Amino acid sequence: MKILGVIPARFASTRFPAKPLADLGGQSMINRVYAQALKSKSLHKVIVATDHQEIVEHVLGFGGNVCMTSVDHVSGTDRCCEVLSKEPEIFDYVINVQGDEPFIAPAQIDLLATLLSGETELATLIKKLEKQEQLINPNVVKVVINQNNQALYFSRSPIPYWRGKETDWINQHVYYKHIGMYGYRSDILKKITSLKVSALEKAESLEQLRWLENGFKIKTAETTQETIGIDTPADLEHARQYLAQLS
């Protein structure tokens, strides 16, 4: 399978403007994500997808591939689709590597790629939840899967509900959180980006629910590696502390 890696990097952000260009240990965040993606054994090409000229120039400055995309895209999935449509090469799949996870493990990208067999429409990663605080945190997206490791539903609420227990659900059942990296079969990517926003998507503010509502199947693989997403300047400070500990 020939796989294109796309790193969406939007300039404007309510909580953290110009986030892709933020400095993290002497390198920009987008540079770190790009470098990690290049270490993957599964990606045939890596491209940053942005909506701002400053990011274009920055990526070109460190020798990366970059594509200018529309400022009107509401999701990284839409940005991935535009990149694919502009690519002269033919790719079987696209992997959306989150542009705000500078420590993404190449092994996680490769794990996701193992699901992309040709039959798989969509794929993503999950990880076991270990703390009750994560389970009840609406910013941590939970997912339930069937016996074929396909996603049944994603929610910001704890799912499944554990009847008869008021607390300590984390020790009653295996709960999973969603790791927001996606693999799309190229023909499916074009289809899902043409769908209208769905009712469940509106309720939870999770685009993957639109795909499930329209009958598409999302295969999952379980990772044991943690990810560190950066959504706010405070998250960036935590990432700097983490990097200092590694050093």
Summary of the structure (lengths in Angstrom):
residues: 247
radius of gyration: 17.8
end to end distance: 36.4
largest distance: 57.9
contacts: 788
relative contact order: 0.18
helix: 33%
strand: 23%
